[in-house]
Amino acid sequence: MVTAAQLAAQLGISQRTLYRDIQDLSLSGVPILGEAGVGYRMGAGFEIPPIMFTFDEVEVLVAGIRMMESWGGPALAAAGRTALEKITHALPEGRRREIEAAHMHAPGFHVRPETYAYLDPARRAIADSEKLRIAYRDVKGEASERTIRPLGLYFWGAQWTLVAWCEVREDFRTFRLDRIATFAATGVRFPEEPLKSLPEFLRRVRANEL
């Protein structure tokens, strides 16, 4: 038997997450025996098939992680390194060299800190459906203050753009993160409204293209 605390520590997750994952595995047919507070073990004779990636898939994953290490700020860079370690351990011993052999890189020495300065708080605000108060300077240098509903983040190869519903303009707007002068969470949650959502924004963009 292995306790939930031991498994959670080994996997780097909370016990709550572990209990949820164990329940999901059990419902999918994996014979996990035991109970909370006692311990768990896997039934004899069951083997989880190995996760196999092609070389192209490995290169895509490594390249994507390297891009986020350079362009995604400290939190996503750290998450990327952890994810790469998990991918490495998922590969058979003989194929782990493919990680090192991936020749796609995303140098970060030229990336200005303001490119991703507000990336992590914007991600949290989107996940929490929390309104933001920002001071913004547009391409002409004109300054304005906005209360916005953050909806999504897009990376354009050199800049991150925040898509939002602007309550000042009463319409969708996009804001380059490196042009945001001040950024403050309001603590006010906004409800999901179809006409002020990211799918609606994308629908309008596609309609304009057509």
ABEGO torsion letter per residue (X at the ends): XBBAAAAAAAAGBBAAAAAAAAAAAAAAGBBBBEBBGAEBBBBBGBBBBBBBBBAAAAAAAAAAAAAAAAAAEAAAAAAAAAAAAAAAAABBAAAAAAAAABABBBBAAABBAAAAAAAAAAAAAAAAGBBBBBBBBBAAGBBBBBBBBBABBBBAGABBBBBBBBAAAGBBBBBBAAABABBBBAGBBBBBBAAABAAAAAAAAAAAAX
